[in-house]
Amino acid sequence: MSLNPDDLHPLLSYFEECHEGDLLSFAQWLDKAVYMFHYLPMDAFSELERQNTCHVLMELKEAVLKIHGGQW
């Protein structure tokens, strides 16, 4: 699958509508989501599912922070 900039319009709209364009705010919410995994019952997800989900969230955060850094 090949993405073009128009494909990302819903994501960009989300950043604008829900975070007022503040990518650092979004990154903080990603951190909170990872932190909350510690409070889920251990049997809610397998260890591998937890690791993979946290990894995806942290990769998304890293990408957002790279975008934010490029804005300055």
PyMOL Python script that loads the backbone (N, CA, C, O; Angstrom):
from pymol import cmd

cmd.read_pdbstr("""\
ATOM      1  N   MET A   1       0.842  -1.178   0.000  1.00  0.00           N
ATOM      2  CA  MET A   1       0.000   0.000   0.000  1.00  0.00           C
ATOM      3  C   MET A   1       0.885   1.238   0.000  1.00  0.00           C
ATOM      4  O   MET A   1       1.847   1.337   0.761  1.00  0.00           O
ATOM      5  N   SER A   2       0.551   2.144  -0.837  1.00  0.00           N
ATOM      6  CA  SER A   2       1.298   3.390  -0.956  1.00  0.00           C
ATOM      7  C   SER A   2       0.418   4.542  -0.464  1.00  0.00           C
ATOM      8  O   SER A   2      -0.710   4.710  -0.927  1.00  0.00           O
ATOM      9  N   LEU A   3       0.933   5.320   0.461  1.00  0.00           N
ATOM     10  CA  LEU A   3       0.176   6.449   1.003  1.00  0.00           C
ATOM     11  C   LEU A   3       0.561   7.738   0.303  1.00  0.00           C
ATOM     12  O   LEU A   3       1.708   7.920  -0.107  1.00  0.00           O
ATOM     13  N   ASN A   4      -0.395   8.616   0.174  1.00  0.00           N
ATOM     14  CA  ASN A   4      -0.084   9.967  -0.287  1.00  0.00           C
ATOM     15  C   ASN A   4      -0.554  10.934   0.794  1.00  0.00           C
ATOM     16  O   ASN A   4      -1.301  10.532   1.686  1.00  0.00           O
ATOM     17  N   PRO A   5      -0.142  12.178   0.738  1.00  0.00           N
ATOM     18  CA  PRO A   5      -0.496  13.129   1.804  1.00  0.00           C
ATOM     19  C   PRO A   5      -2.000  13.246   2.067  1.00  0.00           C
ATOM     20  O   PRO A   5      -2.406  13.479   3.205  1.00  0.00           O
ATOM     21  N   ASP A   6      -2.826  13.090   1.039  1.00  0.00           N
ATOM     22  CA  ASP A   6      -4.276  13.181   1.243  1.00  0.00           C
ATOM     23  C   ASP A   6      -4.793  12.062   2.140  1.00  0.00           C
ATOM     24  O   ASP A   6      -5.792  12.241   2.838  1.00  0.00           O
ATOM     25  N   ASP A   7      -4.127  10.913   2.129  1.00  0.00           N
ATOM     26  CA  ASP A   7      -4.542   9.791   2.967  1.00  0.00           C
ATOM     27  C   ASP A   7      -4.395  10.110   4.453  1.00  0.00           C
ATOM     28  O   ASP A   7      -5.063   9.504   5.291  1.00  0.00           O
ATOM     29  N   LEU A   8      -3.532  11.049   4.771  1.00  0.00           N
ATOM     30  CA  LEU A   8      -3.280  11.399   6.171  1.00  0.00           C
ATOM     31  C   LEU A   8      -4.183  12.524   6.671  1.00  0.00           C
ATOM     32  O   LEU A   8      -4.080  12.935   7.826  1.00  0.00           O
ATOM     33  N   HIS A   9      -5.061  13.019   5.814  1.00  0.00           N
ATOM     34  CA  HIS A   9      -5.941  14.126   6.196  1.00  0.00           C
ATOM     35  C   HIS A   9      -6.760  13.831   7.457  1.00  0.00           C
ATOM     36  O   HIS A   9      -6.842  14.700   8.326  1.00  0.00           O
ATOM     37  N   PRO A  10      -7.371  12.644   7.600  1.00  0.00           N
ATOM     38  CA  PRO A  10      -8.123  12.380   8.838  1.00  0.00           C
ATOM     39  C   PRO A  10      -7.247  12.446  10.096  1.00  0.00           C
ATOM     40  O   PRO A  10      -7.698  12.915  11.141  1.00  0.00           O
ATOM     41  N   LEU A  11      -6.023  11.986   9.999  1.00  0.00           N
ATOM     42  CA  LEU A  11      -5.116  12.045  11.143  1.00  0.00           C
ATOM     43  C   LEU A  11      -4.755  13.491  11.469  1.00  0.00           C
ATOM     44  O   LEU A  11      -4.736  13.882  12.637  1.00  0.00           O
ATOM     45  N   LEU A  12      -4.471  14.275  10.449  1.00  0.00           N
ATOM     46  CA  LEU A  12      -4.148  15.685  10.661  1.00  0.00           C
ATOM     47  C   LEU A  12      -5.347  16.438  11.237  1.00  0.00           C
ATOM     48  O   LEU A  12      -5.187  17.296  12.105  1.00  0.00           O
ATOM     49  N   SER A  13      -6.535  16.120  10.756  1.00  0.00           N
ATOM     50  CA  SER A  13      -7.748  16.750  11.293  1.00  0.00           C
ATOM     51  C   SER A  13      -7.922  16.405  12.768  1.00  0.00           C
ATOM     52  O   SER A  13      -8.313  17.253  13.570  1.00  0.00           O
ATOM     53  N   TYR A  14      -7.629  15.155  13.118  1.00  0.00           N
ATOM     54  CA  TYR A  14      -7.715  14.739  14.520  1.00  0.00           C
ATOM     55  C   TYR A  14      -6.772  15.574  15.388  1.00  0.00           C
ATOM     56  O   TYR A  14      -7.168  16.055  16.449  1.00  0.00           O
ATOM     57  N   PHE A  15      -5.524  15.747  14.938  1.00  0.00           N
ATOM     58  CA  PHE A  15      -4.570  16.548  15.711  1.00  0.00           C
ATOM     59  C   PHE A  15      -5.097  17.962  15.919  1.00  0.00           C
ATOM     60  O   PHE A  15      -4.988  18.515  17.013  1.00  0.00           O
ATOM     61  N   GLU A  16      -5.666  18.543  14.873  1.00  0.00           N
ATOM     62  CA  GLU A  16      -6.175  19.908  14.964  1.00  0.00           C
ATOM     63  C   GLU A  16      -7.399  19.993  15.872  1.00  0.00           C
ATOM     64  O   GLU A  16      -7.475  20.873  16.729  1.00  0.00           O
ATOM     65  N   GLU A  17      -8.350  19.090  15.692  1.00  0.00           N
ATOM     66  CA  GLU A  17      -9.607  19.158  16.430  1.00  0.00           C
ATOM     67  C   GLU A  17      -9.453  18.758  17.895  1.00  0.00           C
ATOM     68  O   GLU A  17     -10.029  19.398  18.775  1.00  0.00           O
ATOM     69  N   CYS A  18      -8.696  17.724  18.158  1.00  0.00           N
ATOM     70  CA  CYS A  18      -8.623  17.185  19.522  1.00  0.00           C
ATOM     71  C   CYS A  18      -7.442  17.698  20.333  1.00  0.00           C
ATOM     72  O   CYS A  18      -7.480  17.679  21.563  1.00  0.00           O
ATOM     73  N   HIS A  19      -6.410  18.150  19.664  1.00  0.00           N
ATOM     74  CA  HIS A  19      -5.210  18.598  20.377  1.00  0.00           C
ATOM     75  C   HIS A  19      -4.796  20.009  19.972  1.00  0.00           C
ATOM     76  O   HIS A  19      -3.716  20.476  20.332  1.00  0.00           O
ATOM     77  N   GLU A  20      -5.667  20.684  19.217  1.00  0.00           N
ATOM     78  CA  GLU A  20      -5.417  22.053  18.761  1.00  0.00           C
ATOM     79  C   GLU A  20      -4.048  22.183  18.105  1.00  0.00           C
ATOM     80  O   GLU A  20      -3.377  23.205  18.243  1.00  0.00           O
ATOM     81  N   GLY A  21      -3.645  21.142  17.393  1.00  0.00           N
ATOM     82  CA  GLY A  21      -2.367  21.158  16.684  1.00  0.00           C
ATOM     83  C   GLY A  21      -1.155  20.948  17.576  1.00  0.00           C
ATOM     84  O   GLY A  21      -0.021  21.010  17.102  1.00  0.00           O
ATOM     85  N   ASP A  22      -1.378  20.702  18.853  1.00  0.00           N
ATOM     86  CA  ASP A  22      -0.279  20.538  19.810  1.00  0.00           C
ATOM     87  C   ASP A  22       0.176  19.076  19.824  1.00  0.00           C
ATOM     88  O   ASP A  22      -0.423  18.237  20.497  1.00  0.00           O
ATOM     89  N   LEU A  23       1.232  18.786  19.079  1.00  0.00           N
ATOM     90  CA  LEU A  23       1.717  17.416  18.982  1.00  0.00           C
ATOM     91  C   LEU A  23       2.301  16.918  20.295  1.00  0.00           C
ATOM     92  O   LEU A  23       2.284  15.717  20.565  1.00  0.00           O
ATOM     93  N   LEU A  24       2.815  17.822  21.111  1.00  0.00           N
ATOM     94  CA  LEU A  24       3.339  17.399  22.416  1.00  0.00           C
ATOM     95  C   LEU A  24       2.209  16.910  23.324  1.00  0.00           C
ATOM     96  O   LEU A  24       2.401  15.990  24.119  1.00  0.00           O
ATOM     97  N   SER A  25       1.049  17.520  23.205  1.00  0.00           N
ATOM     98  CA  SER A  25      -0.114  17.052  23.958  1.00  0.00           C
ATOM     99  C   SER A  25      -0.455  15.628  23.553  1.00  0.00           C
ATOM    100  O   SER A  25      -0.717  14.785  24.410  1.00  0.00           O
ATOM    101  N   PHE A  26      -0.453  15.358  22.271  1.00  0.00           N
ATOM    102  CA  PHE A  26      -0.736  14.012  21.777  1.00  0.00           C
ATOM    103  C   PHE A  26       0.304  13.025  22.296  1.00  0.00           C
ATOM    104  O   PHE A  26      -0.042  11.918  22.709  1.00  0.00           O
ATOM    105  N   ALA A  27       1.565  13.416  22.278  1.00  0.00           N
ATOM    106  CA  ALA A  27       2.641  12.549  22.765  1.00  0.00           C
ATOM    107  C   ALA A  27       2.441  12.233  24.249  1.00  0.00           C
ATOM    108  O   ALA A  27       2.695  11.109  24.682  1.00  0.00           O
ATOM    109  N   GLN A  28       1.996  13.204  25.017  1.00  0.00           N
ATOM    110  CA  GLN A  28       1.744  12.968  26.442  1.00  0.00           C
ATOM    111  C   GLN A  28       0.610  11.967  26.642  1.00  0.00           C
ATOM    112  O   GLN A  28       0.672  11.139  27.551  1.00  0.00           O
ATOM    113  N   TRP A  29      -0.416  12.032  25.810  1.00  0.00           N
ATOM    114  CA  TRP A  29      -1.513  11.062  25.916  1.00  0.00           C
ATOM    115  C   TRP A  29      -1.037   9.669  25.556  1.00  0.00           C
ATOM    116  O   TRP A  29      -1.497   8.689  26.143  1.00  0.00           O
ATOM    117  N   LEU A  30      -0.127   9.562  24.605  1.00  0.00           N
ATOM    118  CA  LEU A  30       0.435   8.249  24.278  1.00  0.00           C
ATOM    119  C   LEU A  30       1.202   7.694  25.473  1.00  0.00           C
ATOM    120  O   LEU A  30       1.099   6.506  25.781  1.00  0.00           O
ATOM    121  N   ASP A  31       1.970   8.548  26.146  1.00  0.00           N
ATOM    122  CA  ASP A  31       2.677   8.116  27.356  1.00  0.00           C
ATOM    123  C   ASP A  31       1.698   7.615  28.418  1.00  0.00           C
ATOM    124  O   ASP A  31       1.940   6.595  29.064  1.00  0.00           O
ATOM    125  N   LYS A  32       0.598   8.335  28.589  1.00  0.00           N
ATOM    126  CA  LYS A  32      -0.400   7.932  29.579  1.00  0.00           C
ATOM    127  C   LYS A  32      -1.013   6.585  29.219  1.00  0.00           C
ATOM    128  O   LYS A  32      -1.265   5.761  30.098  1.00  0.00           O
ATOM    129  N   ALA A  33      -1.253   6.360  27.939  1.00  0.00           N
ATOM    130  CA  ALA A  33      -1.825   5.077  27.506  1.00  0.00           C
ATOM    131  C   ALA A  33      -0.884   3.929  27.842  1.00  0.00           C
ATOM    132  O   ALA A  33      -1.325   2.884  28.320  1.00  0.00           O
ATOM    133  N   VAL A  34       0.403   4.117  27.595  1.00  0.00           N
ATOM    134  CA  VAL A  34       1.384   3.079  27.923  1.00  0.00           C
ATOM    135  C   VAL A  34       1.421   2.868  29.439  1.00  0.00           C
ATOM    136  O   VAL A  34       1.463   1.730  29.907  1.00  0.00           O
ATOM    137  N   TYR A  35       1.406   3.946  30.190  1.00  0.00           N
ATOM    138  CA  TYR A  35       1.439   3.857  31.651  1.00  0.00           C
ATOM    139  C   TYR A  35       0.233   3.079  32.186  1.00  0.00           C
ATOM    140  O   TYR A  35       0.369   2.285  33.117  1.00  0.00           O
ATOM    141  N   MET A  36      -0.938   3.306  31.601  1.00  0.00           N
ATOM    142  CA  MET A  36      -2.154   2.643  32.079  1.00  0.00           C
ATOM    143  C   MET A  36      -2.124   1.136  31.872  1.00  0.00           C
ATOM    144  O   MET A  36      -2.851   0.407  32.546  1.00  0.00           O
ATOM    145  N   PHE A  37      -1.297   0.658  30.953  1.00  0.00           N
ATOM    146  CA  PHE A  37      -1.177  -0.785  30.767  1.00  0.00           C
ATOM    147  C   PHE A  37      -0.741  -1.470  32.058  1.00  0.00           C
ATOM    148  O   PHE A  37      -1.067  -2.636  32.280  1.00  0.00           O
ATOM    149  N   HIS A  38      -0.006  -0.755  32.913  1.00  0.00           N
ATOM    150  CA  HIS A  38       0.455  -1.340  34.168  1.00  0.00           C
ATOM    151  C   HIS A  38      -0.693  -1.645  35.125  1.00  0.00           C
ATOM    152  O   HIS A  38      -0.535  -2.448  36.044  1.00  0.00           O
ATOM    153  N   TYR A  39      -1.841  -1.015  34.921  1.00  0.00           N
ATOM    154  CA  TYR A  39      -2.965  -1.179  35.833  1.00  0.00           C
ATOM    155  C   TYR A  39      -4.031  -2.135  35.317  1.00  0.00           C
ATOM    156  O   TYR A  39      -5.032  -2.367  35.995  1.00  0.00           O
ATOM    157  N   LEU A  40      -3.831  -2.686  34.137  1.00  0.00           N
ATOM    158  CA  LEU A  40      -4.761  -3.691  33.622  1.00  0.00           C
ATOM    159  C   LEU A  40      -4.464  -5.028  34.285  1.00  0.00           C
ATOM    160  O   LEU A  40      -3.317  -5.306  34.635  1.00  0.00           O
ATOM    161  N   PRO A  41      -5.478  -5.851  34.459  1.00  0.00           N
ATOM    162  CA  PRO A  41      -5.222  -7.189  35.006  1.00  0.00           C
ATOM    163  C   PRO A  41      -4.215  -7.935  34.125  1.00  0.00           C
ATOM    164  O   PRO A  41      -4.246  -7.823  32.900  1.00  0.00           O
ATOM    165  N   MET A  42      -3.344  -8.680  34.752  1.00  0.00           N
ATOM    166  CA  MET A  42      -2.289  -9.375  34.010  1.00  0.00           C
ATOM    167  C   MET A  42      -2.847 -10.340  32.972  1.00  0.00           C
ATOM    168  O   MET A  42      -2.204 -10.594  31.954  1.00  0.00           O
ATOM    169  N   ASP A  43      -4.035 -10.876  33.221  1.00  0.00           N
ATOM    170  CA  ASP A  43      -4.590 -11.829  32.264  1.00  0.00           C
ATOM    171  C   ASP A  43      -5.410 -11.160  31.153  1.00  0.00           C
ATOM    172  O   ASP A  43      -5.981 -11.849  30.308  1.00  0.00           O
ATOM    173  N   ALA A  44      -5.471  -9.825  31.151  1.00  0.00           N
ATOM    174  CA  ALA A  44      -6.223  -9.116  30.110  1.00  0.00           C
ATOM    175  C   ALA A  44      -5.547  -9.254  28.750  1.00  0.00           C
ATOM    176  O   ALA A  44      -6.217  -9.358  27.723  1.00  0.00           O
ATOM    177  N   PHE A  45      -4.224  -9.255  28.752  1.00  0.00           N
ATOM    178  CA  PHE A  45      -3.441  -9.399  27.527  1.00  0.00           C
ATOM    179  C   PHE A  45      -2.242 -10.282  27.829  1.00  0.00           C
ATOM    180  O   PHE A  45      -1.772 -10.341  28.965  1.00  0.00           O
ATOM    181  N   SER A  46      -1.756 -10.960  26.815  1.00  0.00           N
ATOM    182  CA  SER A  46      -0.526 -11.724  27.003  1.00  0.00           C
ATOM    183  C   SER A  46       0.638 -10.742  27.102  1.00  0.00           C
ATOM    184  O   SER A  46       0.521  -9.579  26.715  1.00  0.00           O
ATOM    185  N   GLU A  47       1.748 -11.224  27.620  1.00  0.00           N
ATOM    186  CA  GLU A  47       2.938 -10.375  27.736  1.00  0.00           C
ATOM    187  C   GLU A  47       3.365  -9.863  26.362  1.00  0.00           C
ATOM    188  O   GLU A  47       3.748  -8.701  26.221  1.00  0.00           O
ATOM    189  N   LEU A  48       3.299 -10.722  25.360  1.00  0.00           N
ATOM    190  CA  LEU A  48       3.675 -10.321  23.999  1.00  0.00           C
ATOM    191  C   LEU A  48       2.725  -9.250  23.459  1.00  0.00           C
ATOM    192  O   LEU A  48       3.167  -8.307  22.802  1.00  0.00           O
ATOM    193  N   GLU A  49       1.437  -9.388  23.728  1.00  0.00           N
ATOM    194  CA  GLU A  49       0.477  -8.366  23.283  1.00  0.00           C
ATOM    195  C   GLU A  49       0.767  -7.027  23.949  1.00  0.00           C
ATOM    196  O   GLU A  49       0.708  -5.982  23.302  1.00  0.00           O
ATOM    197  N   ARG A  50       1.075  -7.057  25.227  1.00  0.00           N
ATOM    198  CA  ARG A  50       1.425  -5.817  25.940  1.00  0.00           C
ATOM    199  C   ARG A  50       2.668  -5.173  25.332  1.00  0.00           C
ATOM    200  O   ARG A  50       2.686  -3.972  25.062  1.00  0.00           O
ATOM    201  N   GLN A  51       3.700  -5.979  25.123  1.00  0.00           N
ATOM    202  CA  GLN A  51       4.941  -5.451  24.557  1.00  0.00           C
ATOM    203  C   GLN A  51       4.711  -4.872  23.173  1.00  0.00           C
ATOM    204  O   GLN A  51       5.191  -3.781  22.867  1.00  0.00           O
ATOM    205  N   ASN A  52       3.978  -5.598  22.335  1.00  0.00           N
ATOM    206  CA  ASN A  52       3.746  -5.134  20.969  1.00  0.00           C
ATOM    207  C   ASN A  52       2.912  -3.860  20.940  1.00  0.00           C
ATOM    208  O   ASN A  52       3.190  -2.947  20.162  1.00  0.00           O
ATOM    209  N   THR A  53       1.894  -3.800  21.785  1.00  0.00           N
ATOM    210  CA  THR A  53       1.049  -2.612  21.823  1.00  0.00           C
ATOM    211  C   THR A  53       1.836  -1.405  22.314  1.00  0.00           C
ATOM    212  O   THR A  53       1.748  -0.325  21.731  1.00  0.00           O
ATOM    213  N   CYS A  54       2.599  -1.584  23.376  1.00  0.00           N
ATOM    214  CA  CYS A  54       3.425  -0.487  23.887  1.00  0.00           C
ATOM    215  C   CYS A  54       4.449  -0.054  22.850  1.00  0.00           C
ATOM    216  O   CYS A  54       4.722   1.137  22.697  1.00  0.00           O
ATOM    217  N   HIS A  55       5.010  -1.015  22.143  1.00  0.00           N
ATOM    218  CA  HIS A  55       5.993  -0.695  21.107  1.00  0.00           C
ATOM    219  C   HIS A  55       5.362   0.167  20.012  1.00  0.00           C
ATOM    220  O   HIS A  55       5.952   1.162  19.589  1.00  0.00           O
ATOM    221  N   VAL A  56       4.180  -0.207  19.558  1.00  0.00           N
ATOM    222  CA  VAL A  56       3.501   0.567  18.514  1.00  0.00           C
ATOM    223  C   VAL A  56       3.202   1.982  19.003  1.00  0.00           C
ATOM    224  O   VAL A  56       3.410   2.949  18.271  1.00  0.00           O
ATOM    225  N   LEU A  57       2.717   2.106  20.231  1.00  0.00           N
ATOM    226  CA  LEU A  57       2.414   3.433  20.772  1.00  0.00           C
ATOM    227  C   LEU A  57       3.674   4.286  20.898  1.00  0.00           C
ATOM    228  O   LEU A  57       3.646   5.482  20.609  1.00  0.00           O
ATOM    229  N   MET A  58       4.770   3.679  21.326  1.00  0.00           N
ATOM    230  CA  MET A  58       6.013   4.443  21.468  1.00  0.00           C
ATOM    231  C   MET A  58       6.605   4.815  20.106  1.00  0.00           C
ATOM    232  O   MET A  58       7.193   5.887  19.963  1.00  0.00           O
ATOM    233  N   GLU A  59       6.459   3.954  19.119  1.00  0.00           N
ATOM    234  CA  GLU A  59       6.911   4.289  17.762  1.00  0.00           C
ATOM    235  C   GLU A  59       6.093   5.454  17.208  1.00  0.00           C
ATOM    236  O   GLU A  59       6.638   6.349  16.562  1.00  0.00           O
ATOM    237  N   LEU A  60       4.786   5.440  17.461  1.00  0.00           N
ATOM    238  CA  LEU A  60       3.931   6.544  17.028  1.00  0.00           C
ATOM    239  C   LEU A  60       4.349   7.833  17.721  1.00  0.00           C
ATOM    240  O   LEU A  60       4.414   8.889  17.093  1.00  0.00           O
ATOM    241  N   LYS A  61       4.632   7.745  19.015  1.00  0.00           N
ATOM    242  CA  LYS A  61       5.093   8.927  19.757  1.00  0.00           C
ATOM    243  C   LYS A  61       6.395   9.454  19.166  1.00  0.00           C
ATOM    244  O   LYS A  61       6.549  10.662  18.985  1.00  0.00           O
ATOM    245  N   GLU A  62       7.331   8.562  18.866  1.00  0.00           N
ATOM    246  CA  GLU A  62       8.609   8.980  18.290  1.00  0.00           C
ATOM    247  C   GLU A  62       8.398   9.691  16.955  1.00  0.00           C
ATOM    248  O   GLU A  62       9.040  10.705  16.682  1.00  0.00           O
ATOM    249  N   ALA A  63       7.504   9.164  16.128  1.00  0.00           N
ATOM    250  CA  ALA A  63       7.226   9.793  14.835  1.00  0.00           C
ATOM    251  C   ALA A  63       6.619  11.182  15.029  1.00  0.00           C
ATOM    252  O   ALA A  63       6.976  12.123  14.320  1.00  0.00           O
ATOM    253  N   VAL A  64       5.702  11.307  15.987  1.00  0.00           N
ATOM    254  CA  VAL A  64       5.073  12.597  16.261  1.00  0.00           C
ATOM    255  C   VAL A  64       6.113  13.597  16.757  1.00  0.00           C
ATOM    256  O   VAL A  64       6.089  14.763  16.363  1.00  0.00           O
ATOM    257  N   LEU A  65       7.018  13.153  17.614  1.00  0.00           N
ATOM    258  CA  LEU A  65       8.053  14.058  18.122  1.00  0.00           C
ATOM    259  C   LEU A  65       9.019  14.477  17.019  1.00  0.00           C
ATOM    260  O   LEU A  65       9.520  15.601  17.036  1.00  0.00           O
ATOM    261  N   LYS A  66       9.286  13.597  16.066  1.00  0.00           N
ATOM    262  CA  LYS A  66      10.125  13.974  14.922  1.00  0.00           C
ATOM    263  C   LYS A  66       9.428  15.040  14.088  1.00  0.00           C
ATOM    264  O   LYS A  66      10.057  15.997  13.637  1.00  0.00           O
ATOM    265  N   ILE A  67       8.120  14.868  13.885  1.00  0.00           N
ATOM    266  CA  ILE A  67       7.351  15.872  13.143  1.00  0.00           C
ATOM    267  C   ILE A  67       7.387  17.191  13.898  1.00  0.00           C
ATOM    268  O   ILE A  67       7.603  18.247  13.304  1.00  0.00           O
ATOM    269  N   HIS A  68       7.175  17.128  15.210  1.00  0.00           N
ATOM    270  CA  HIS A  68       7.180  18.339  16.036  1.00  0.00           C
ATOM    271  C   HIS A  68       8.528  19.036  15.951  1.00  0.00           C
ATOM    272  O   HIS A  68       8.589  20.259  15.829  1.00  0.00           O
ATOM    273  N   GLY A  69       9.603  18.271  16.013  1.00  0.00           N
ATOM    274  CA  GLY A  69      10.946  18.845  15.914  1.00  0.00           C
ATOM    275  C   GLY A  69      11.184  19.511  14.573  1.00  0.00           C
ATOM    276  O   GLY A  69      11.920  20.494  14.494  1.00  0.00           O
ATOM    277  N   GLY A  70      10.580  18.998  13.528  1.00  0.00           N
ATOM    278  CA  GLY A  70      10.730  19.574  12.200  1.00  0.00           C
ATOM    279  C   GLY A  70       9.954  20.860  12.014  1.00  0.00           C
ATOM    280  O   GLY A  70      10.188  21.592  11.052  1.00  0.00           O
ATOM    281  N   GLN A  71       9.023  21.150  12.933  1.00  0.00           N
ATOM    282  CA  GLN A  71       8.218  22.362  12.819  1.00  0.00           C
ATOM    283  C   GLN A  71       8.973  23.594  13.300  1.00  0.00           C
ATOM    284  O   GLN A  71       8.577  24.714  12.978  1.00  0.00           O
ATOM    285  N   TRP A  72      10.034  23.419  14.052  1.00  0.00           N
ATOM    286  CA  TRP A  72      10.764  24.559  14.618  1.00  0.00           C
ATOM    287  C   TRP A  72      11.841  25.030  13.713  1.00  0.00           C
ATOM    288  O   TRP A  72      12.550  25.982  14.040  1.00  0.00           O
TER     289      TRP A  72
END
""", "prot")
cmd.dss("prot")
cmd.show_as("cartoon", "prot")
cmd.util.cbc("prot")
cmd.orient("prot")
